[in-house]
Amino acid sequence: MERATLFNVPNQLTIARLVLSIVFFVFLALDWYATSLVLFLVAAGTDWI
């Protein structure tokens, strides 16, 4: 696969959401609810980009 098609903006957003979801669940397990909420809102906000 070409580098240009692999690292385009939609793919980068998807990768960012995957990383944020892992961090989100870690913070949720640590009872860091405010931080989890912020991460969730950031990840959800990428739907409007």
C-alpha positions as a Markdown table, in Angstrom:
| # | Residue | x | y | z |
|---|---|---|---|---|
| 1 | Met | 0.0 | 0.0 | 0.0 |
| 2 | Glu | 1.2 | 3.5 | -0.8 |
| 3 | Arg | 2.4 | 5.7 | 2.0 |
| 4 | Ala | 0.2 | 8.5 | 0.8 |
| 5 | Thr | -3.0 | 6.4 | 1.0 |
| 6 | Leu | -2.0 | 4.8 | 4.3 |
| 7 | Phe | -1.4 | 8.0 | 6.2 |
| 8 | Asn | -4.2 | 10.2 | 4.9 |
| 9 | Val | -6.3 | 12.3 | 7.3 |
| 10 | Pro | -9.2 | 9.8 | 7.8 |
| 11 | Asn | -6.8 | 7.0 | 8.6 |
| 12 | Gln | -4.9 | 9.2 | 11.0 |
| 13 | Leu | -8.2 | 10.1 | 12.8 |
| 14 | Thr | -9.1 | 6.5 | 13.1 |
| 15 | Ile | -5.7 | 5.6 | 14.6 |
| 16 | Ala | -6.1 | 8.5 | 17.0 |
| 17 | Arg | -9.5 | 7.3 | 18.1 |
| 18 | Leu | -8.1 | 3.8 | 18.7 |
| 19 | Val | -5.3 | 5.1 | 20.8 |
| 20 | Leu | -7.7 | 7.5 | 22.7 |
| 21 | Ser | -10.1 | 4.6 | 23.4 |
| 22 | Ile | -7.3 | 2.6 | 25.1 |
| 23 | Val | -6.2 | 5.5 | 27.2 |
| 24 | Phe | -9.9 | 6.3 | 27.9 |
| 25 | Phe | -10.5 | 2.8 | 29.3 |
| 26 | Val | -7.3 | 2.9 | 31.4 |
| 27 | Phe | -8.3 | 6.2 | 33.0 |
| 28 | Leu | -11.8 | 4.9 | 33.5 |
| 29 | Ala | -10.5 | 1.9 | 35.3 |
| 30 | Leu | -8.3 | 4.2 | 37.5 |
| 31 | Asp | -11.5 | 6.1 | 38.5 |
| 32 | Trp | -10.3 | 9.3 | 36.7 |
| 33 | Tyr | -13.8 | 10.2 | 35.5 |
| 34 | Ala | -13.1 | 13.8 | 34.6 |
| 35 | Thr | -10.1 | 12.9 | 32.5 |
| 36 | Ser | -12.1 | 10.0 | 30.9 |
| 37 | Leu | -14.9 | 12.4 | 30.0 |
| 38 | Val | -12.4 | 14.9 | 28.4 |
| 39 | Leu | -10.8 | 12.1 | 26.3 |
| 40 | Phe | -14.3 | 10.8 | 25.3 |
| 41 | Leu | -15.3 | 14.3 | 24.2 |
| 42 | Val | -12.1 | 14.7 | 22.2 |
| 43 | Ala | -12.5 | 11.4 | 20.5 |
| 44 | Ala | -16.2 | 12.1 | 19.8 |
| 45 | Gly | -15.3 | 15.5 | 18.5 |
| 46 | Thr | -13.2 | 14.0 | 15.7 |
| 47 | Asp | -16.5 | 12.9 | 14.1 |
| 48 | Trp | -17.1 | 16.5 | 13.1 |
| 49 | Ile | -13.7 | 16.9 | 11.4 |
